[in-house]
Amino acid sequence: MTVQPPRAAPPLRRPARSGRPRPRRPRRSGRPRRPGRPRRSAGRRRPRPPVASETLRPRRPGTAGTPGPPAPTRPPASAAPPAPPSGETASNRFLAKAALVTIALSVAGALLGLGRDQALAHLFGADSATDAFLVAWTLPEFAATLLIEDGLAFVLVPAFSMAVARRAQGAVGDPVRALVATTLPRLTLAVTAVAALLIAGAPYLVEALAPGLPDPALAVDCTRLTATCVFTFGLAGYCSAALRAHRRFVAPAAIYVAYNTGIITAMFVLGGRWGVRAAALGVAVGGALMVVAQAPSLWRQLRHHEVSADGSAVAEARPMDLTLISTVLLFALCRQSQVLIERFLASSLPAGAISHLNYAQKVAQMPMVLSLMLCTVTFPVVAQAMAEGDTERARVRVERDLALVSCTVLLGTAAVVACAPQIIQLLFQRGAFTAQDTSATAAVMRVYAVGLLGHTLVGALVRSYFSSGRPTWYPLFAMTAGIVATSWIGALAVGSFGVCGIAAANAGGITLSALLLLYGMGPRNVPIRTRRVVAELGKPVRAALVAGAAGALCASRAHSPLVGLVLGGTVVTAVFAVLAWALGIQALAPVLRSLKRRLPHVRFR
């Protein structure tokens, strides 16, 4: 639109002079009068010319010379939109900085995770020994989902957000300390009992997880070492939830850096003597480092707060809803059971199948993990808005998050599909990992990447369901439907397509769960506009399809894997960006508005 210049004010007439002669002002001694300067009358000031706004102001009837109230004026069509309040701008800046710090530390942890998988492939390859360790690796995967990422966080973040709000409102004592005193001892006792039970029942657990495993004794030893993570992950997840509710994100984002550092160090130091058991020991050490990385920051948050004036140190805390805890944990358990289905179906395939599936998942999940970091940062904001009854602010925040995470994960999906062989060859093809392993892993990774959008939507939407702190069974129903679909599709496809059939079952089941969660968003949780969200999701999907095809075509023409990865990634990014601009994707709207504010003279048609 073209910006119209403002209308000029009408010319002002100088008032007529009176006929009386002006008396001369006495000249100051020693100061000559400048020639050509008009004389000014003594005791009489020159009338002030009216302001342009006063000339357009109507006068009241019956009054003379008294200006009336200003007439309502319509702002020009080219006026910029009103700036957001300073508090909202500061909050958005803080969230942006927190998201950048979280993403940077998460990238560092993900890179160390890739280094961990590279070390595992380099030292032990992809054979029956690594299959035995990956069966034991099921426990850390389950514990991370239940106690750090999803399950425990969905319960504790809203609870700590409410306690922090009560502390800010001047509640008696310290509600945060009261919540810690009520929940931390019970959680510690529960995770200690579960860890001891898993260590004692490790042989039965291995038999249930992978009945066709060639070396079950090795898997039992690794399982007993990795079972300690239930205790350490429980404490680490508790610290993470409390710190995020206090808007402290650095220490929670650094836990996977400490965790993977412990595993890599243990493999290289003890791998020659203990074999793959060294990796299991590294899991135990890394879990303890998670707690050590967060404990000082949480202690400062609890110690530096001043107690209320009446001297009471502990306020009365409300007990946590057991129904809410049950729904959250059952949902997280049901979601993570996809890994159990995959390992169970792959245990009957030739040796190395579980390893190929594991390596493909770890690489393909990186776009999903990075995109969900934004939801991790904004989850306390949505929970606080729902606690205050501001559903409109929560709706706007969730819709923005869905648009942004969808664009991010779909761009990563297109790059993974286009450059899968080059990525696996550069990351893993060395030592005991052969070219045949690269080909099998790349094929599985391309199929698995089809379900990345479903995984991302499930992770983003389920936070909206549990942000209000009320129990709801619908997410468990949606996830159960997806698990049933995964089981049936996997059982039918594993005989004909092997590991690729298992990956296709995973993608189909999680996509069904994501669609059900989208359909169920309503007034009982965050009331997003579902049809509009689905219509917006279709735009980056189309852009990712075209970008992935173009990137795969260009990457396949290069002889070097590094050149192919660079060429394919560049083409995918360029094509996706052009199509995103042409389709008008909602996630790019804030960028365009920012450019428009900074460049006000640019015409946008």
Residue pairs with C-beta under 8 A, 6 or more apart in sequence:
1 77
1 78
1 603
1 604
1 605
2 78
2 603
3 78
3 600
3 601
3 603
4 76
4 77
4 78
6 76
9 52
9 55
9 56
10 55
12 49
12 50
12 55
14 49
15 47
22 39
22 41
23 41
23 42
24 39
25 39
25 40
25 41
25 42
27 33
40 46
53 70
54 67
56 71
57 67
57 68
57 69
57 70
57 71
58 68
58 71
59 66
59 67
59 68
60 66
60 68
80 596
80 597
80 600
81 593
83 89
84 92
91 381
94 247
95 377
95 378
95 381
98 247
98 249
98 377
99 373
99 374
99 377
101 249
101 250
101 253
102 249
102 252
102 253
102 373
102 376
102 377
103 370
103 373
103 374
105 250
105 253
105 254
105 257
106 253
106 256
106 369
106 370
106 373
107 370
108 257
109 253
109 254
109 255
109 256
109 257
109 259
109 260
110 256
110 366
110 369
110 370
112 256
112 257
112 260
112 261
112 264
113 256
113 260
113 362
114 362
114 363
114 366
114 427
115 260
115 264
116 260
116 263
116 264
116 267
117 358
117 359
117 362
117 427
117 428
118 427
118 428
119 264
119 267
119 268
120 130
120 133
120 267
120 276
120 279
121 130
121 355
121 359
121 428
121 430
121 431
121 432
121 433
122 430
122 431
122 432
122 433
123 267
123 268
123 271
123 431
123 432
124 130
124 133
124 271
124 275
124 276
124 279
124 432
125 431
125 432
125 433
125 437
126 352
126 355
126 356
126 359
126 432
126 433
126 437
127 351
127 352
127 355
127 432
128 213
128 214
128 215
128 351
129 215
129 218
129 275
129 276
130 276
130 352
130 354
130 355
131 210
131 213
131 214
131 347
131 351
131 352
131 353
131 354
131 355
132 213
132 215
132 216
132 218
132 219
132 222
132 276
133 218
133 219
133 222
133 276
133 279
133 280
134 343
134 354
134 355
134 358
135 206
135 209
135 210
135 213
135 219
135 222
135 223
135 343
135 347
135 354
136 206
136 219
136 222
136 223
136 225
136 226
136 280
137 222
137 226
137 283
137 358
138 209
138 339
138 340
138 343
139 198
139 223
139 226
139 227
139 229
139 230
140 226
140 229
140 233
140 283
140 287
141 336
141 339
142 333
142 336
142 339
143 229
143 230
143 233
143 234
144 233
145 151
145 332
145 335
145 336
146 152
146 329
146 332
146 333
146 336
147 191
147 230
147 233
147 234
147 236
147 237
148 233
148 236
148 237
148 240
148 255
149 237
150 328
150 331
150 332
150 335
150 459
150 462
151 328
151 329
151 331
151 332
151 333
152 234
152 237
152 238
152 241
152 328
152 329
153 237
153 240
153 241
153 244
153 379
154 328
154 332
154 462
154 463
154 466
155 241
155 320
155 324
155 325
155 328
155 466
156 183
156 237
156 238
156 241
156 242
156 245
157 241
157 244
157 245
157 379
157 380
157 383
158 383
158 386
158 387
158 466
158 467
158 468
158 469
159 179
159 183
159 320
159 469
160 176
160 179
160 241
160 242
160 244
160 245
160 246
161 245
161 380
161 383
161 384
161 387
162 175
162 387
162 469
163 175
163 176
163 178
163 179
163 245
163 317
164 175
164 176
164 245
164 246
165 384
165 387
166 175
166 315
167 174
167 175
167 176
167 305
170 308
171 308
171 315
172 308
172 310
172 312
172 315
172 316
173 307
173 308
173 312
173 313
173 314
173 315
174 305
174 307
174 308
174 313
174 314
174 315
175 315
175 317
176 242
176 301
176 302
176 305
177 302
177 305
177 313
177 314
177 315
178 314
178 315
178 316
178 317
179 317
180 242
180 302
181 314
181 317
182 317
182 319
182 320
183 238
183 320
184 238
187 234
187 235
187 238
188 234
188 235
190 234
191 230
191 231
191 233
191 234
191 235
192 231
194 230
195 227
195 228
195 230
195 231
198 205
198 223
198 227
198 230
199 224
199 227
199 228
202 220
202 223
202 224
202 227
203 216
203 220
205 223
206 213
206 216
206 219
206 220
206 223
207 216
209 340
209 343
209 344
209 347
210 216
210 219
210 343
210 344
210 347
210 354
211 344
211 347
212 347
212 348
213 219
213 347
214 351
218 276
218 277
221 277
221 280
222 276
222 277
222 279
222 280
223 280
225 277
225 280
225 281
225 283
225 284
226 280
226 283
226 284
228 283
228 284
228 287
229 283
229 284
229 287
231 287
232 284
232 287
232 288
232 290
232 291
233 287
233 290
235 291
236 255
236 287
236 290
236 291
236 294
239 251
239 252
239 291
239 294
239 295
239 297
239 298
240 252
240 255
240 294
242 298
242 301
243 249
243 251
243 252
243 294
243 297
243 298
243 301
244 252
244 376
244 377
244 379
244 380
245 380
246 301
247 380
248 297
248 301
249 377
250 297
251 293
251 294
251 297
251 298
252 294
253 373
254 293
255 290
255 293
255 294
256 290
257 293
258 286
258 289
258 290
258 292
258 293
259 286
259 287
259 289
259 290
260 286
261 286
261 289
262 282
262 283
262 285
262 286
262 287
262 288
262 289
263 279
263 282
263 283
263 285
263 286
264 282
265 282
265 285
266 278
266 279
266 281
266 282
266 285
267 278
267 279
267 282
269 278
270 277
270 278
270 281
271 278
271 279
274 281
307 313
321 469
321 471
323 471
324 466
324 469
324 470
324 471
326 471
327 471
327 472
327 473
327 475
327 476
328 466
330 476
331 462
331 475
331 476
331 479
334 476
334 479
334 480
334 483
335 458
335 479
335 513
337 483
338 483
338 486
338 506
338 509
338 510
341 483
341 486
341 487
341 490
341 505
342 357
342 490
342 502
342 506
343 354
345 490
345 491
345 494
345 502
346 353
346 354
346 357
346 494
346 499
346 502
347 354
348 494
349 494
349 498
349 499
352 437
352 440
353 498
353 499
355 437
356 437
356 440
356 441
356 444
356 499
357 444
357 499
357 502
357 503
359 424
359 428
359 441
359 445
360 424
360 441
360 442
360 444
360 445
360 448
360 503
361 445
361 448
363 416
363 423
363 424
363 427
363 445
364 416
364 445
364 448
364 449
364 452
365 452
365 455
366 412
367 408
367 409
367 411
367 412
367 413
367 415
367 416
367 452
368 409
368 412
368 452
368 455
368 456
368 459
370 408
370 412
371 404
371 405
371 406
371 408
371 409
371 412
371 456
372 405
372 456
372 459
372 460
374 401
374 404
374 405
375 401
375 405
375 459
375 460
375 463
378 397
378 401
379 463
379 467
381 397
382 394
382 397
382 398
382 463
382 464
382 467
382 526
383 467
383 468
383 469
385 391
385 393
385 394
385 397
386 394
386 467
386 468
386 469
386 526
387 468
387 469
391 526
391 527
394 464
394 467
394 526
395 526
395 527
395 528
395 529
398 460
398 464
398 526
398 528
399 528
399 529
399 532
399 533
400 587
401 460
402 457
402 460
402 461
402 528
402 533
402 536
402 537
403 533
403 536
403 585
403 586
403 587
404 587
405 456
405 460
406 453
406 456
406 457
406 536
406 537
406 540
406 587
407 540
407 580
407 585
407 587
407 588
409 452
409 453
409 456
410 452
410 453
410 540
410 541
410 543
410 544
410 576
411 540
411 544
411 547
411 572
411 573
411 576
412 452
413 449
413 450
413 452
413 453
413 544
413 548
414 544
414 545
414 547
414 548
414 551
414 572
414 576
415 548
415 551
415 568
415 569
415 572
415 573
416 423
416 445
416 446
416 449
416 452
417 446
417 449
417 548
417 551
417 552
418 547
418 548
418 549
418 550
418 551
418 552
418 554
418 555
418 568
418 569
418 571
418 572
419 551
419 552
419 555
419 564
419 565
419 568
419 569
419 572
420 442
420 443
420 445
420 446
420 449
421 438
421 439
421 442
421 561
421 564
422 555
422 558
422 561
422 562
422 564
422 565
422 568
423 442
423 445
423 565
424 438
424 441
424 442
424 445
425 435
425 438
425 442
425 561
426 561
426 562
426 565
428 437
428 438
428 441
429 435
429 437
429 438
440 499
443 500
444 499
444 500
444 503
447 500
447 503
447 504
447 507
448 503
448 506
448 507
450 504
450 507
451 506
451 507
451 508
451 509
451 510
451 511
453 511
453 514
453 537
453 541
454 507
454 510
454 511
454 512
454 513
454 514
455 510
455 514
457 514
457 517
457 518
458 479
458 510
458 513
458 514
458 517
461 514
461 517
461 518
461 521
462 475
462 517
464 521
464 525
464 526
464 528
465 472
465 474
465 475
465 517
465 520
465 525
466 472
466 475
467 525
467 526
468 525
470 524
472 524
472 525
474 517
474 520
475 517
477 516
478 513
478 516
478 517
478 520
479 513
481 512
481 513
481 516
482 509
482 510
482 511
482 512
482 513
482 516
483 509
484 509
485 505
485 508
485 509
485 512
486 505
486 506
486 508
486 509
486 510
487 505
487 509
488 505
489 501
489 504
489 505
489 508
489 509
490 501
490 502
490 505
490 506
492 501
493 501
493 502
493 504
493 505
494 501
494 502
495 501
497 504
518 530
518 533
518 534
519 530
521 527
521 528
521 530
536 585
536 586
539 580
539 583
539 584
539 585
539 586
540 576
540 580
540 585
540 587
542 579
542 583
543 575
543 576
543 579
543 580
543 583
543 585
544 576
546 575
546 579
547 571
547 572
547 573
547 575
547 576
547 579
548 572
550 571
550 572
550 575
551 568
551 569
551 571
551 572
551 575
552 568
554 567
554 568
554 571
555 564
555 565
555 567
555 568
555 571
556 564
557 564
557 567
558 564
558 567
558 568
580 587
580 588
581 588
592 604
595 602
596 602
596 604
